[in-house]
Amino acid sequence: MKTACVEYDYAEHRLSCSGEWTTAHLVELERNLIEHLPLAAAEVDIDGSTISAFDTVGAWMVKKIIANLQAHNVLVRVGGFSTPQLDLIELVSIDQVLAKPEVERFLPALGRTVVDQFEESLAFISFIGEMVIIGLCAFTKLNKLDWSNGIYVIEKTGARALPIVGLLSFLIGVVLTYQMGVQLQTYGANIFIVDLLGLAIFREFAPLLTAIIVAGRSGAAFTAEVGIMKIREEIDALKIMGLVPLETIVFPRIWGLIWSIPLLTVWADLFGMLGGMLMSDAMLGVSHHDFIQHAKHAVSLSSFVIGIGKAPVFAGIIASVGCFQGLRVTGSAESIGAQTTKSVVMAIFLIIVADAGFSILLSYFDI
Amino acid sequence: MMMRTVLKDSMKPVISIQHLSTAYGKHTIHQDLSLDVYQGEVMAIVGGSGSGKTTLMRHILALQKPVAGHIYLFGTELFTANQISLQACRLQTGVLFQHGALFSTLSVMQNVAYPLREYTDYSATTVNELAMLKLQLVGLSPQAAHQMPSELSGGMIKRAALARALALDPQILFLDEPTSGLDPHSAGAFDELIIELKSVMDLTVFMVTHDLDTLWQIADRVTFLGHGRVLACATMAELGQSEHSEVRAYFAGPRGRAAQQAYKVEAG
């Protein structure tokens, strides 16, 4: 008999316990304990002499039985337990009450979120300010700066991203041509696909697509890297050496991205147009030769420059948001996940806001 | 010590390591190492850095496979055992990792309740009560129950991790540097806690430690690892007089002597 049991002998007022009183074998008994107890009796002897195995849960169970009986004014005597078993029963307590966890109510939670968000915005603004000052200071000691970190960042965020950025912009070029080509065909204005593609890809799609891919790819990586450095106290180690963590950790990432995103944008321009060119030939009957000839007039330098001009702004957003969120990591593994999510969402949000800002600004100046 | 020799003859070892060899690439860690640990004893493993103490423990926990040799835990050979019997062995062992290894996304109580919830059929209320019981056993206050591991001090992390290791009332408790990173007072209190729990819960303790005070306080036998094998395996008092120069150097240094003096004063 393995399962823990209790049996009550009415004649002798004895509650005999038997079986294995261990974590694994007490489940049944625990579930319907009260039914087994002679709560109406005047006095009860608890006998543990036939218990074959005993652990802390067994001891806890015995304590519970005693407490339950005593609560019903039953006189309890304990017998037949070995000395180690009695020691264990002595040691465990059953009145360790778990306090209710504090559940935050809706209004205080809302208030705290608002204050937290406000505080985070202020911290981000001051972070940007610090970065600007550090960036300006960097000009005064150009020969002392370690450029290799930045080059490494360019390789990781730029060179390694070439395949995915190329492929996705190629596909966007194909999709755009397909969607717009159908409209143009009805007017027989097939060749103007070049004008449309030139405007859409160079001005909007290439920089935006590149920035969003890099935000997901490198922005998230920045947050995780910096976050782990924060947890492992590497940031503190830099501080006590008198170095400014922002300068050694954040600055190379920002300037690395400021180089790699514009370059990636040019790459995306090329592949987007290539996709469009292949699709124009297949669907609209615009030959490659015609496409390139027309592109010379149709794509203005200003579209290209505007597209490339947005890229460093996006780079600044991605790198600073990524590092900023990384530095806000606290303690746990969960926090890294939370900050990385925040970093990507915040970066993409700010990129699109900045892009909208550009559109408004440029249309105001009529460019 | 008489008791122990009697025990050895009559009882089967709970952990039996036979002719174990391990290597990382070309670097040999263990070479033909054999060791037995008996029911109810506190076995401590010492040795210089890189002597393979932690690796040995990882082998016994079946977290890492050796190159050659066998390890029997409760008579089950670990490296040929199927998942079911390995699982059964694992449920009989509790491990206190060096840095606690508490799940950082769960509160202290949820950490302790986790194995209970996974492996027993108790109701949620009972699981919570049992988790509180374990916290009481290791001397943590009910207020600590809802704290997250990142909010705990070093000593509290060790205690919470010990509570989790004891959640299923294991037969063997593994301790990896139980007192490292604790202040002397907390370390002493933790040693006492382990002695107390060991006697009431009838535990066999296998620990890796550098702490000489801990060794004097709680170890029944101490195994000294060096050059990939067991250089000595005896009580602390005997190790001080060891033939082996390396072992003597370890225990007869100024720190070793200080710990011994302190222990003698305390015991006498």
Contacts between the chains, C-beta under 8 A, distances in Angstrom:
chain1	res1	chain2	res2	distance
A	22	B	169	6.4
A	23	B	116	7.6
A	23	B	120	6.1
A	23	B	130	7.9
A	23	B	168	5.6
A	23	B	169	5.1
A	24	B	119	7.9
A	24	B	120	6.7
A	27	B	120	6.2
A	27	B	121	4.6
A	27	B	122	5.9
A	30	B	122	6.3
A	30	B	126	5.9
A	31	B	123	7.3
A	55	B	169	3.8
A	55	B	201	6.9
A	56	B	133	6.5
A	56	B	134	7.4
A	56	B	137	6.6
A	56	B	166	7.6
A	56	B	169	5.6
A	56	B	201	6.5
A	57	B	130	6.2
A	57	B	133	7.7
A	57	B	169	6.5
A	60	B	129	7.8
A	60	B	130	7.0
A	60	B	133	5.3
A	84	B	199	7.6
A	84	B	200	6.7
A	84	B	202	6.7
A	87	B	199	7.7
A	87	B	200	5.2
A	88	B	200	4.9
A	88	B	201	7.2
A	91	B	137	7.0
A	91	B	200	5.5
A	92	B	133	5.8
A	92	B	136	7.1
A	92	B	137	7.0
A	93	B	133	7.3
A	93	B	136	5.4
A	94	B	129	7.5
A	94	B	133	7.5
A	96	B	129	7.9
A	96	B	132	4.4
A	96	B	133	6.5
A	96	B	135	7.2
A	96	B	136	4.7
A	96	B	142	5.7
A	97	B	132	7.8
A	97	B	142	6.4
A	98	B	109	7.1
A	98	B	128	6.0
A	98	B	129	7.8
A	98	B	132	5.4
A	98	B	142	6.1
A	98	B	145	5.9
A	99	B	142	6.1
A	99	B	143	7.0
A	99	B	145	7.4
A	99	B	146	7.2
A	101	B	107	7.9
A	101	B	146	4.8
A	102	B	146	7.8
A	330	B	150	7.1
A	331	B	104	7.2
A	331	B	148	7.9
A	331	B	150	3.3
A	332	B	104	3.8
A	332	B	105	6.7
A	332	B	148	7.0
A	332	B	149	7.3
A	332	B	150	4.9
A	333	B	104	5.0
A	333	B	105	6.9
A	334	B	104	6.1
A	334	B	105	4.6
